[in-house]
Amino acid sequence: MSNRLFQGVIHQMRDTIDRTIGVIDETSVVIACSELGKIGEVNEHITSDMLTSSAPFVLNGYTYKSFGTKPIGEYAVFVAGNDFAAQKYAAILAISLGSIKQYYDEKYDRGNFIKNVILDNILPGDIYLKSRELRFNSDVTRVCMLIKISSKTDISAYDVIQNLFPDKNKDFVININETDIALVKEIKTDIDSKDLEKLASSIVDTLSGEFYTHCVIGIGTPVVGIKDLARSFKEAQVALEVGKVFDTERTIVSYDNLGIARLVYQLPTTLCDMFLKEVFKRGSIESLDQETLFTIQRFFENNLNVSETSRKLFVHRNTLVYRLEKIKKLTGLDLREFEDAIVFKVALMVKKYLSSNPIKY
């Protein structure tokens, strides 16, 4: 679309500027020109260093001036001649085309609009107006997924994910920073959370299996309309943070399935300290060794079943009972009692939370 936009401006200016004028892209291909026959030509003598420079440069009888929004010039205008007038024309064209492109991107680029929505960079009142301008369907259901790359390779994870979701009218892949990629996916209204996890799993498998790129994915809750996409994105962020604290082995974390962990994550640290002191009046949780904590974990995993836990731990039933009695003596909590087990489970999660110092959004 930028090519057509530039060609329209160049066509209108060709009579005003009585010289050959045009635009090249970052690969030095002529994409717009007052002489239509030059479109598609490649100037191999132009290097990336030339495009990076903000100063005009002269080559083969033409004056060039780069412009664009990236650190290196996305485009450059060229004007026939190497005199002062050519430099002025080039500077004016670069400013004009750069401003026009920026306005066009902000007004018509759907991906940029969605990025501004999920990052809260647009006023709530403007969201409805912009979505109407861009002809967004506000009645469909969408969900935000946040893909965090944990190991870098030469392969661009962003490009891979874009190829997985090629329908740019329904799905949007957005670069957040060097490690985070957001996927805004249009879904069916009655989709199950397990189906979303399967979709996320296919992304993880593709990146790791084919491109040796490891990642973790946080899934927000499905929302209807554009405005609530920011909430779904924040939920995906929270899901990743909570998963990093409480369940480090999982590669896919859904906000809907965080359970008690989400409540613990939202507690003030002062309240957490008070809770631990109240629970462990007799002795600190630090007094429990790793073997004891491992036993407790297995006991919880086997639904407080002594016989099943002892079998899984390859210890005699009486040995496990002795360990549980030892825990009761140290903490005052009998893990064979349901209420005491709940308190201890939450206390362990609170302790883990305090040790992690997670980032809050």
Contacts in CASP RR format, 6 or more apart in sequence:
PFRMAT RR
TARGET T0000
AUTHOR 0000-0000-0000
METHOD contacts of the structure
MODEL  1
MSNRLFQGVIHQMRDTIDRTIGVIDETSVVIACSELGKIGEVNEHITSDM
LTSSAPFVLNGYTYKSFGTKPIGEYAVFVAGNDFAAQKYAAILAISLGSI
KQYYDEKYDRGNFIKNVILDNILPGDIYLKSRELRFNSDVTRVCMLIKIS
SKTDISAYDVIQNLFPDKNKDFVININETDIALVKEIKTDIDSKDLEKLA
SSIVDTLSGEFYTHCVIGIGTPVVGIKDLARSFKEAQVALEVGKVFDTER
TIVSYDNLGIARLVYQLPTTLCDMFLKEVFKRGSIESLDQETLFTIQRFF
ENNLNVSETSRKLFVHRNTLVYRLEKIKKLTGLDLREFEDAIVFKVALMV
KKYLSSNPIKY
1 104 0 8 1.000
1 108 0 8 1.000
2 31 0 8 1.000
2 75 0 8 1.000
2 101 0 8 1.000
2 104 0 8 1.000
3 31 0 8 1.000
3 32 0 8 1.000
5 100 0 8 1.000
5 101 0 8 1.000
5 104 0 8 1.000
6 22 0 8 1.000
6 23 0 8 1.000
6 31 0 8 1.000
6 32 0 8 1.000
6 75 0 8 1.000
6 97 0 8 1.000
6 101 0 8 1.000
7 31 0 8 1.000
7 32 0 8 1.000
7 33 0 8 1.000
7 39 0 8 1.000
8 32 0 8 1.000
9 32 0 8 1.000
9 96 0 8 1.000
9 97 0 8 1.000
9 100 0 8 1.000
10 21 0 8 1.000
10 22 0 8 1.000
10 23 0 8 1.000
10 32 0 8 1.000
10 33 0 8 1.000
10 34 0 8 1.000
11 34 0 8 1.000
13 21 0 8 1.000
13 34 0 8 1.000
13 93 0 8 1.000
14 21 0 8 1.000
14 34 0 8 1.000
17 79 0 8 1.000
17 89 0 8 1.000
19 79 0 8 1.000
19 80 0 8 1.000
19 81 0 8 1.000
19 86 0 8 1.000
19 89 0 8 1.000
20 33 0 8 1.000
20 34 0 8 1.000
20 35 0 8 1.000
20 38 0 8 1.000
20 62 0 8 1.000
20 79 0 8 1.000
20 80 0 8 1.000
21 33 0 8 1.000
21 34 0 8 1.000
21 77 0 8 1.000
21 78 0 8 1.000
21 79 0 8 1.000
21 80 0 8 1.000
21 89 0 8 1.000
21 93 0 8 1.000
22 30 0 8 1.000
22 32 0 8 1.000
22 33 0 8 1.000
22 34 0 8 1.000
22 38 0 8 1.000
22 77 0 8 1.000
22 78 0 8 1.000
22 79 0 8 1.000
22 93 0 8 1.000
23 30 0 8 1.000
23 31 0 8 1.000
23 32 0 8 1.000
23 33 0 8 1.000
23 75 0 8 1.000
23 76 0 8 1.000
23 77 0 8 1.000
23 78 0 8 1.000
23 97 0 8 1.000
24 30 0 8 1.000
24 31 0 8 1.000
24 43 0 8 1.000
24 46 0 8 1.000
24 64 0 8 1.000
24 75 0 8 1.000
24 76 0 8 1.000
24 78 0 8 1.000
25 31 0 8 1.000
25 74 0 8 1.000
25 75 0 8 1.000
26 48 0 8 1.000
26 51 0 8 1.000
26 72 0 8 1.000
26 73 0 8 1.000
26 74 0 8 1.000
26 75 0 8 1.000
27 42 0 8 1.000
28 42 0 8 1.000
28 43 0 8 1.000
28 44 0 8 1.000
28 46 0 8 1.000
29 40 0 8 1.000
29 41 0 8 1.000
29 42 0 8 1.000
30 38 0 8 1.000
30 39 0 8 1.000
30 40 0 8 1.000
30 41 0 8 1.000
30 42 0 8 1.000
30 43 0 8 1.000
31 39 0 8 1.000
31 40 0 8 1.000
31 75 0 8 1.000
32 39 0 8 1.000
33 39 0 8 1.000
43 59 0 8 1.000
43 60 0 8 1.000
45 59 0 8 1.000
45 60 0 8 1.000
46 59 0 8 1.000
46 64 0 8 1.000
46 76 0 8 1.000
48 72 0 8 1.000
50 57 0 8 1.000
50 59 0 8 1.000
50 64 0 8 1.000
50 66 0 8 1.000
50 76 0 8 1.000
51 66 0 8 1.000
51 72 0 8 1.000
51 73 0 8 1.000
51 76 0 8 1.000
52 66 0 8 1.000
52 71 0 8 1.000
52 72 0 8 1.000
52 73 0 8 1.000
53 66 0 8 1.000
54 66 0 8 1.000
56 63 0 8 1.000
56 64 0 8 1.000
56 65 0 8 1.000
56 87 0 8 1.000
56 90 0 8 1.000
56 91 0 8 1.000
57 63 0 8 1.000
57 64 0 8 1.000
58 64 0 8 1.000
58 81 0 8 1.000
58 82 0 8 1.000
61 80 0 8 1.000
61 81 0 8 1.000
61 82 0 8 1.000
62 78 0 8 1.000
62 79 0 8 1.000
62 80 0 8 1.000
62 81 0 8 1.000
62 82 0 8 1.000
62 86 0 8 1.000
63 78 0 8 1.000
63 79 0 8 1.000
63 81 0 8 1.000
63 82 0 8 1.000
63 86 0 8 1.000
63 87 0 8 1.000
63 89 0 8 1.000
63 90 0 8 1.000
64 76 0 8 1.000
64 77 0 8 1.000
64 78 0 8 1.000
64 90 0 8 1.000
65 76 0 8 1.000
65 77 0 8 1.000
65 78 0 8 1.000
65 87 0 8 1.000
65 90 0 8 1.000
65 91 0 8 1.000
65 93 0 8 1.000
65 94 0 8 1.000
66 73 0 8 1.000
66 75 0 8 1.000
66 76 0 8 1.000
66 94 0 8 1.000
67 73 0 8 1.000
67 74 0 8 1.000
67 75 0 8 1.000
67 76 0 8 1.000
67 77 0 8 1.000
67 94 0 8 1.000
67 95 0 8 1.000
67 97 0 8 1.000
67 98 0 8 1.000
67 101 0 8 1.000
68 74 0 8 1.000
68 75 0 8 1.000
68 98 0 8 1.000
68 101 0 8 1.000
69 101 0 8 1.000
69 102 0 8 1.000
69 105 0 8 1.000
75 97 0 8 1.000
75 98 0 8 1.000
75 101 0 8 1.000
76 94 0 8 1.000
77 90 0 8 1.000
77 93 0 8 1.000
77 94 0 8 1.000
77 97 0 8 1.000
78 90 0 8 1.000
79 86 0 8 1.000
79 89 0 8 1.000
79 90 0 8 1.000
79 93 0 8 1.000
80 86 0 8 1.000
105 112 0 8 1.000
106 112 0 8 1.000
107 133 0 8 1.000
108 133 0 8 1.000
108 134 0 8 1.000
110 134 0 8 1.000
110 136 0 8 1.000
110 168 0 8 1.000
110 169 0 8 1.000
110 172 0 8 1.000
111 172 0 8 1.000
111 174 0 8 1.000
113 122 0 8 1.000
113 130 0 8 1.000
113 131 0 8 1.000
113 134 0 8 1.000
114 172 0 8 1.000
114 174 0 8 1.000
114 184 0 8 1.000
114 229 0 8 1.000
115 121 0 8 1.000
115 174 0 8 1.000
115 182 0 8 1.000
116 122 0 8 1.000
117 127 0 8 1.000
117 226 0 8 1.000
117 227 0 8 1.000
117 229 0 8 1.000
117 230 0 8 1.000
118 144 0 8 1.000
118 174 0 8 1.000
118 182 0 8 1.000
118 184 0 8 1.000
118 229 0 8 1.000
118 230 0 8 1.000
118 232 0 8 1.000
118 233 0 8 1.000
119 176 0 8 1.000
119 230 0 8 1.000
119 233 0 8 1.000
120 230 0 8 1.000
122 130 0 8 1.000
124 227 0 8 1.000
127 226 0 8 1.000
127 227 0 8 1.000
128 138 0 8 1.000
128 226 0 8 1.000
128 227 0 8 1.000
131 138 0 8 1.000
131 226 0 8 1.000
136 226 0 8 1.000
138 224 0 8 1.000
138 225 0 8 1.000
138 226 0 8 1.000
139 224 0 8 1.000
139 225 0 8 1.000
140 186 0 8 1.000
140 224 0 8 1.000
140 225 0 8 1.000
141 186 0 8 1.000
141 187 0 8 1.000
141 188 0 8 1.000
141 189 0 8 1.000
141 191 0 8 1.000
141 222 0 8 1.000
141 223 0 8 1.000
141 224 0 8 1.000
141 225 0 8 1.000
142 184 0 8 1.000
142 185 0 8 1.000
142 186 0 8 1.000
142 187 0 8 1.000
142 222 0 8 1.000
142 223 0 8 1.000
142 224 0 8 1.000
142 225 0 8 1.000
142 229 0 8 1.000
142 232 0 8 1.000
143 184 0 8 1.000
143 185 0 8 1.000
143 187 0 8 1.000
143 196 0 8 1.000
143 219 0 8 1.000
143 220 0 8 1.000
143 221 0 8 1.000
143 222 0 8 1.000
143 223 0 8 1.000
143 232 0 8 1.000
144 182 0 8 1.000
144 183 0 8 1.000
144 184 0 8 1.000
144 185 0 8 1.000
144 219 0 8 1.000
144 220 0 8 1.000
144 229 0 8 1.000
144 232 0 8 1.000
144 233 0 8 1.000
144 235 0 8 1.000
144 236 0 8 1.000
145 182 0 8 1.000
145 183 0 8 1.000
145 185 0 8 1.000
145 196 0 8 1.000
145 200 0 8 1.000
145 203 0 8 1.000
145 217 0 8 1.000
145 218 0 8 1.000
145 219 0 8 1.000
145 220 0 8 1.000
145 236 0 8 1.000
146 176 0 8 1.000
146 180 0 8 1.000
146 181 0 8 1.000
146 182 0 8 1.000
146 183 0 8 1.000
146 217 0 8 1.000
146 218 0 8 1.000
146 233 0 8 1.000
146 236 0 8 1.000
146 237 0 8 1.000
146 239 0 8 1.000
146 240 0 8 1.000
147 157 0 8 1.000
147 161 0 8 1.000
147 180 0 8 1.000
147 181 0 8 1.000
147 182 0 8 1.000
147 183 0 8 1.000
147 203 0 8 1.000
147 215 0 8 1.000
147 216 0 8 1.000
147 217 0 8 1.000
147 218 0 8 1.000
148 179 0 8 1.000
148 180 0 8 1.000
148 215 0 8 1.000
148 216 0 8 1.000
148 217 0 8 1.000
148 218 0 8 1.000
148 240 0 8 1.000
149 157 0 8 1.000
149 179 0 8 1.000
149 180 0 8 1.000
149 181 0 8 1.000
149 213 0 8 1.000
149 214 0 8 1.000
149 215 0 8 1.000
150 179 0 8 1.000
150 214 0 8 1.000
150 215 0 8 1.000
150 216 0 8 1.000
151 212 0 8 1.000
151 213 0 8 1.000
151 214 0 8 1.000
152 213 0 8 1.000
153 211 0 8 1.000
153 212 0 8 1.000
153 213 0 8 1.000
155 211 0 8 1.000
155 212 0 8 1.000
155 213 0 8 1.000
157 181 0 8 1.000
157 207 0 8 1.000
157 211 0 8 1.000
157 213 0 8 1.000
157 215 0 8 1.000
158 173 0 8 1.000
158 175 0 8 1.000
158 181 0 8 1.000
160 206 0 8 1.000
160 207 0 8 1.000
160 211 0 8 1.000
160 213 0 8 1.000
161 173 0 8 1.000
161 181 0 8 1.000
161 183 0 8 1.000
161 203 0 8 1.000
161 207 0 8 1.000
162 173 0 8 1.000
164 202 0 8 1.000
164 203 0 8 1.000
164 206 0 8 1.000
165 171 0 8 1.000
165 173 0 8 1.000
165 183 0 8 1.000
165 185 0 8 1.000
170 185 0 8 1.000
170 186 0 8 1.000
171 183 0 8 1.000
171 184 0 8 1.000
171 185 0 8 1.000
171 186 0 8 1.000
172 182 0 8 1.000
172 183 0 8 1.000
172 184 0 8 1.000
173 181 0 8 1.000
173 182 0 8 1.000
173 183 0 8 1.000
174 181 0 8 1.000
174 182 0 8 1.000
174 183 0 8 1.000
174 184 0 8 1.000
175 181 0 8 1.000
176 182 0 8 1.000
182 233 0 8 1.000
182 236 0 8 1.000
183 203 0 8 1.000
184 229 0 8 1.000
185 199 0 8 1.000
187 196 0 8 1.000
187 222 0 8 1.000
189 224 0 8 1.000
191 222 0 8 1.000
193 219 0 8 1.000
193 254 0 8 1.000
193 256 0 8 1.000
193 257 0 8 1.000
196 219 0 8 1.000
196 222 0 8 1.000
196 254 0 8 1.000
197 219 0 8 1.000
197 252 0 8 1.000
197 254 0 8 1.000
200 217 0 8 1.000
200 218 0 8 1.000
200 219 0 8 1.000
200 252 0 8 1.000
201 251 0 8 1.000
201 252 0 8 1.000
203 215 0 8 1.000
203 217 0 8 1.000
204 215 0 8 1.000
204 216 0 8 1.000
204 217 0 8 1.000
204 251 0 8 1.000
204 252 0 8 1.000
207 213 0 8 1.000
207 214 0 8 1.000
207 215 0 8 1.000
208 214 0 8 1.000
208 215 0 8 1.000
214 251 0 8 1.000
215 251 0 8 1.000
216 240 0 8 1.000
216 244 0 8 1.000
216 250 0 8 1.000
216 251 0 8 1.000
216 252 0 8 1.000
216 253 0 8 1.000
217 240 0 8 1.000
217 251 0 8 1.000
217 252 0 8 1.000
217 253 0 8 1.000
218 236 0 8 1.000
218 237 0 8 1.000
218 239 0 8 1.000
218 240 0 8 1.000
218 252 0 8 1.000
218 253 0 8 1.000
218 254 0 8 1.000
218 255 0 8 1.000
219 236 0 8 1.000
219 239 0 8 1.000
219 252 0 8 1.000
219 253 0 8 1.000
219 254 0 8 1.000
219 255 0 8 1.000
219 256 0 8 1.000
220 232 0 8 1.000
220 233 0 8 1.000
220 235 0 8 1.000
220 236 0 8 1.000
220 239 0 8 1.000
220 254 0 8 1.000
220 255 0 8 1.000
220 256 0 8 1.000
221 231 0 8 1.000
221 232 0 8 1.000
221 235 0 8 1.000
221 255 0 8 1.000
221 256 0 8 1.000
222 232 0 8 1.000
223 229 0 8 1.000
223 231 0 8 1.000
223 232 0 8 1.000
234 361 0 8 1.000
235 255 0 8 1.000
236 255 0 8 1.000
237 361 0 8 1.000
238 255 0 8 1.000
238 258 0 8 1.000
238 262 0 8 1.000
238 265 0 8 1.000
238 361 0 8 1.000
239 253 0 8 1.000
239 254 0 8 1.000
239 255 0 8 1.000
239 258 0 8 1.000
240 253 0 8 1.000
241 265 0 8 1.000
241 358 0 8 1.000
241 359 0 8 1.000
241 360 0 8 1.000
241 361 0 8 1.000
242 253 0 8 1.000
242 258 0 8 1.000
242 261 0 8 1.000
242 262 0 8 1.000
242 265 0 8 1.000
242 358 0 8 1.000
243 250 0 8 1.000
243 253 0 8 1.000
243 258 0 8 1.000
243 261 0 8 1.000
244 356 0 8 1.000
244 358 0 8 1.000
245 261 0 8 1.000
245 265 0 8 1.000
245 352 0 8 1.000
245 353 0 8 1.000
245 356 0 8 1.000
245 358 0 8 1.000
246 261 0 8 1.000
246 264 0 8 1.000
246 265 0 8 1.000
246 349 0 8 1.000
246 352 0 8 1.000
246 353 0 8 1.000
247 253 0 8 1.000
247 261 0 8 1.000
255 262 0 8 1.000
258 265 0 8 1.000
260 345 0 8 1.000
260 346 0 8 1.000
260 349 0 8 1.000
261 349 0 8 1.000
264 272 0 8 1.000
264 346 0 8 1.000
264 349 0 8 1.000
264 350 0 8 1.000
264 353 0 8 1.000
265 353 0 8 1.000
265 358 0 8 1.000
267 275 0 8 1.000
267 350 0 8 1.000
267 353 0 8 1.000
269 354 0 8 1.000
272 350 0 8 1.000
272 353 0 8 1.000
272 354 0 8 1.000
273 354 0 8 1.000
275 346 0 8 1.000
275 347 0 8 1.000
275 350 0 8 1.000
276 285 0 8 1.000
276 347 0 8 1.000
276 350 0 8 1.000
276 351 0 8 1.000
276 354 0 8 1.000
279 331 0 8 1.000
279 333 0 8 1.000
279 343 0 8 1.000
279 344 0 8 1.000
279 347 0 8 1.000
280 331 0 8 1.000
280 347 0 8 1.000
281 332 0 8 1.000
282 330 0 8 1.000
282 331 0 8 1.000
282 332 0 8 1.000
283 330 0 8 1.000
283 331 0 8 1.000
285 331 0 8 1.000
285 347 0 8 1.000
285 348 0 8 1.000
285 351 0 8 1.000
287 330 0 8 1.000
288 296 0 8 1.000
288 327 0 8 1.000
288 330 0 8 1.000
288 331 0 8 1.000
292 323 0 8 1.000
292 326 0 8 1.000
292 327 0 8 1.000
293 348 0 8 1.000
295 309 0 8 1.000
295 313 0 8 1.000
295 320 0 8 1.000
295 323 0 8 1.000
296 327 0 8 1.000
296 335 0 8 1.000
296 344 0 8 1.000
296 348 0 8 1.000
298 309 0 8 1.000
298 312 0 8 1.000
298 313 0 8 1.000
299 306 0 8 1.000
299 309 0 8 1.000
299 320 0 8 1.000
299 324 0 8 1.000
299 335 0 8 1.000
300 341 0 8 1.000
300 345 0 8 1.000
301 309 0 8 1.000
302 308 0 8 1.000
302 309 0 8 1.000
302 312 0 8 1.000
304 335 0 8 1.000
304 336 0 8 1.000
304 338 0 8 1.000
304 341 0 8 1.000
306 317 0 8 1.000
306 320 0 8 1.000
306 321 0 8 1.000
306 324 0 8 1.000
306 336 0 8 1.000
307 317 0 8 1.000
309 320 0 8 1.000
310 316 0 8 1.000
310 317 0 8 1.000
310 319 0 8 1.000
310 320 0 8 1.000
313 320 0 8 1.000
324 334 0 8 1.000
324 335 0 8 1.000
324 336 0 8 1.000
327 333 0 8 1.000
327 335 0 8 1.000
328 334 0 8 1.000
328 335 0 8 1.000
331 344 0 8 1.000
332 340 0 8 1.000
333 340 0 8 1.000
333 341 0 8 1.000
333 343 0 8 1.000
333 344 0 8 1.000
334 340 0 8 1.000
335 341 0 8 1.000
335 344 0 8 1.000
END
